[in-house]
Amino acid sequence: MTIRRIAVTAGEPAGIGPDLVVALSQEDWPHQIVVCADKQMLAERAKILGISLELIDYDASIPAKAQRSGTLVVSHLPLAEPSIVGELNEANGHYVLNTLESAAIGCMNDEFDAIVTGPVHKGVINRAGVAFSGHTEFFAEKSNTPLVVMMLATEGLRVALVTTHIPLSHVSKAVTEERLEKIIHILQKDLVEKFAIEKPTIYVCGLNPHAGEDGCLGREEIETITPTLEKIRQRDGINLVGPLPADTIFNEKYLQDADAVLGMYHDQVLPVLKYKGFGRSVNITLGLPFIRTSVDHGTALDLAGKGLADTGSFRTALTHAIELVEKKQ
């Protein structure tokens, strides 16, 4: 098997991202993990946590080697100011973006095969003078990708979203024929190309309670969702089931056949996913020209440097990235 390089960004330096990176350095991984972060910050965090760690300077000219327990390969990017555990410092907002940009450029140059992102603090980046709405939008802009799809996955369930972080009052107008078509094609394409599913089956939620109940509870299904799904089935041969009521779609008789469930809005499907697998779920950005996975939680400033951070989601994100990289091979 060819050894690949996977970039890991440690996220907000005052949060638990560095804790997670340091913790996962204590085991072997089948590919080379390259951490984009401040080397001294990682050394100090390892010391605070009482973890013995050898930091190795990253050299792209040296062939990739599998991650060895007790070591960490670091692509050093300097902090603007020393980081204090648990205390946000807007002076380091640009540092966080530098780590993301370095990882993205590395992927687009085929230096890295995937990116795994630790949690960032959007507020402190914005206070640093940068309009930052999240990893997803940042990577889309850097790669000139016009539309990306948010997917979360845990064992036995993948959910994707037609709309993401918008008010509920805006969802109905945002669920258009054009958007549905684009989202479904990105989802289907990446299930084939990144997940190696030859002919995916996608279950689709309705927007309204009971999927509109024949128009009695809303007409979006009749006027937009159902005709769009039928057009895609007939024209493109994509295996779409639905629209189905969101309160019954998460039944085992459906999920056993579903490669992914497509929801119309954020809180329609994510509560189910997080109930099923919080701490063991992963955020995957579809539509990008590279593989990107992420933790499903925030920076947890109150836990940083205390040895209390749960590595489950970070481990899941890294494991998924490895699986996708190997399927791509």
Secondary structure, 3 states (H helix, E strand, C coil): CCCCEEEEECCCCCCCHHHHHHHHCCCCECCEEEEEECHHHHHHHHHHHCCCCEEEECCCCCCCCCECCCEEEEEECCCCCCCECCECCHHHHHHHHHHHHHHHHHHHCCCCCEEEECCCCHHHHHHCCCCCCCHHHHHHHHCCCCCCEEEEEECCEEEEECCCCCCHHHHHHHCCHHHHHHHHHHHHHHHHHCCCCCCCEEEEECCCHHHHCCCCCCCHHHHHHHHHHHHHHHHHCCEEEEEECCCCCCCHHHHCCCCEEEECCHHHHHHHHHHHHCCCCEEEEECCCCEEEECCCCCCHHHCCCCCCCCHHHHHHHHHHHHHHHHHC
